[in-house]
Amino acid sequence: MLDAQINWQALAIREAALTLYKHERIDRKPANAPLVDELVTSNWLLPEETENGFMLSARGRAGLVELLDLRLPDWRDWQDVLEGDRLLLTETFDQRWGYLKDQLRADLPRVLNKSSLQLALLGSRTTELPEHLLDELPSVELSQDRCLHLRGNMDLKFTRKHGSPIELKKIWRQLSEAILPERDFHQIKELEGELPYLVMTIEDRGVFLDIDLPTNLLALWVAPESLELAGEFLRFLPQFVPHVHFGDLDHQGLIIAERLALYSQRPVRRFIPSFWQDYLDKFATETNEKSNSKGAAWRGPVLSVALLKELMTTNRWLAQAPLLFDARLHEEMRKLMD
């Protein structure tokens, strides 16, 4: 039955079949065309008066349930949607986009916020907009609108594809940090001016803002939700500019470093100041059993680095925040660049 090369796992095909069951009609679109065309050829669908509209024939109505049982064995899990007022994803999109495109502003931005677009067209910020529905929109790019947070003191410029360069040194003279939105980062063509000798990613927000940076060191705060964007920025930098990560010494801190290595395609290098061992007695805290919180219990093999080995075998962890007050920190950071 319908042995054509139809991808029944594709959302557009699945929802097209369910739409036929629910409404006994369908509008042909590029994404569902393989199914619609095969059903027309098999005399399961008859053309309507409206362009690209088709309705089930008597043969189609008689065989549809058997087709769904064969190709979509779990289709009955959708019974509440098929027999109630709830809409399929494609129905929600068609209803909302059908209205909005008639009111569409002429100056629609080329880049749109992804979660807001999904809320507008699907009714949920977290429901992923499928590729076949995105193709029905005007040519736009979607952005999660995460941000890069940068501090430094070198004369570094970002040359953009369009418009004047972003001069970071001017921003740093006036503000505590330079914040570069994701959509603007993706418009950067190349770096100009003084390149950093070293890039240091920092986990703690306060440490990032308050640490005394040596000359030619570029600091990047890595918010948990922006790790992938931070990795993309590190890939954008020349490979000869090294990267180290300075974070808390706990399980979550190690995971952040590993994820940065994955996203940046660079090896993990952790900055562990030599004097941090002195903080064990007065600043180390017992780990807890909450798996996704700061200070969560260590997991995995014990590492060979002396301080990490001590913490892991005694179920303790160290936050980086106290080091901010230590006069030795600046000198150790400066030595990293020698």
Salt bridges, closest charged atoms under 4 A:
ASP3 OD1 - ARG71 NH2 3.12
ASP27 OD1 - ARG25 NH2 2.77
ASP37 OD1 - ARG28 NE 2.75
GLU48 OE1 - ARG25 NH2 2.81
ASP69 OD2 - ARG76 NH2 3.11
ASP74 OD2 - ARG14 NH2 3.24
ASP80 OD2 - ARG86 NH1 2.68
GLU91 OE1 - LYS22 NZ 3.34
GLU91 OE2 - HIS23 NE2 2.31
ASP94 OD1 - LYS29 NZ 2.37
ASP107 OD1 - ARG105 NE 2.90
GLU128 OE2 - LYS114 NZ 2.48
GLU136 OE2 - LYS29 NZ 3.50
GLU141 OE2 - ARG110 NH1 3.05
ASP145 OD2 - ARG183 NH2 2.81
ASP155 OD2 - LYS157 NZ 3.37
GLU167 OE2 - LYS170 NZ 3.48
GLU177 OE1 - HIS149 ND1 2.91
GLU177 OE2 - ARG205 NH2 2.58
GLU182 OE2 - ARG146 NH2 2.97
GLU203 OE2 - LYS294 NZ 2.60
ASP212 OD2 - HIS330 ND1 3.23
GLU228 OE1 - ARG146 NH1 3.93
GLU232 OE2 - HIS186 NE2 2.85
ASP248 OD2 - LYS294 NZ 3.05
ASP250 OD2 - LYS294 NZ 2.99
GLU258 OE2 - ARG270 NH2 3.38
ASP278 OD2 - ARG328 NH1 3.05
GLU310 OE2 - ARG316 NH2 3.17
ASP326 OD2 - ARG328 NH2 2.79
GLU331 OE2 - ARG334 NH2 2.57
ASP338 OD2 - ARG334 NH1 3.65
